[in-house]
């Protein structure tokens, strides 16, 4: 886990999701840092993570109400309840 993850607050869980070496786009081949937050806006959390992660990692942010991925410009997608 990158060192910057230890400085992030409101974290429920954090882990590395392995990249897919078969992807055509190099950005999709890199490993992603996934952080599940206890609160906040997923898009804003993703944008902040992107600033910390640098080019070597992708980022995925989950909050109780949404998720956002840096490869989707950190656009937040609302998580529905079944």
C-alpha positions in Angstrom: 0.0 0.0 0.0 1.4 3.4 -0.9 2.5 5.5 2.1 0.0 8.4 1.4 -2.9 6.0 2.2 -2.0 6.1 5.9 -2.6 9.8 6.0 -6.2 9.6 4.6 -9.0 10.0 7.2 -12.4 8.4 7.4 -11.2 5.1 5.9 -13.2 1.9 6.5 -10.9 -0.3 4.3 -8.1 0.1 1.8 -6.5 -2.3 -0.6 -4.8 -2.7 -4.0 -6.7 -4.0 -7.0 -4.4 -5.6 -9.5 -4.3 -4.1 -13.0 -5.1 -6.1 -16.1 -1.9 -6.7 -18.1 -4.0 -7.6 -21.1 -5.6 -4.1 -21.4 -4.6 -2.1 -24.4 -4.5 1.2 -22.5 -1.4 1.5 -20.2 -3.6 3.3 -17.6 -5.8 0.3 -17.3 -2.8 -2.0 -16.7 -1.6 -0.2 -13.6 -2.7 -1.3 -10.1 -5.4 0.7 -8.4 -5.6 1.9 -4.8 -9.2 1.2 -3.6 -10.4 3.1 -0.5 -13.7 2.6 1.1 -14.6 5.8 3.1 -17.0 6.0 6.0 -18.5 9.3 4.7 -18.2 12.0 2.0 -18.7 12.5 -1.7 -17.1 9.8 -3.8 -16.2 12.2 -6.6 -14.4 14.6 -4.3 -12.7 11.7 -2.5 -11.5 10.3 -5.9 -10.2 13.7 -7.0 -8.2 14.1 -3.8 -6.8 10.5 -4.1 -5.8 11.2 -7.7 -3.7 14.2 -6.5 -1.9 11.9 -4.0 -1.5 8.8 -6.1 0.6 10.1 -8.9 0.8 8.3 -12.3 1.9 4.9 -10.9 -1.5 3.9 -9.5 -5.1 4.3 -10.5 -7.7 5.2 -7.8 -11.2 4.0 -6.9 -13.2 5.7 -4.1 -16.2 4.2 -2.4 -18.4 6.0 0.1 -21.7 4.8 1.6 -23.6 6.5 -1.2 -21.4 6.3 -4.3 -18.2 5.2 -6.1 -15.9 7.0 -8.4 -12.9 5.9 -10.6 -10.2 8.1 -11.9 -10.3 6.6 -15.4 -13.9 7.9 -15.5 -12.7 11.5 -14.5 -13.8 10.8 -10.9 -17.5 11.1 -11.9 -19.4 9.8 -8.9 -21.9 7.0 -9.5 -24.6 6.6 -6.9 -24.9 3.2 -5.2 -28.4 2.0 -5.0 -29.9 -0.2 -2.4 -31.7 -3.4 -3.5 
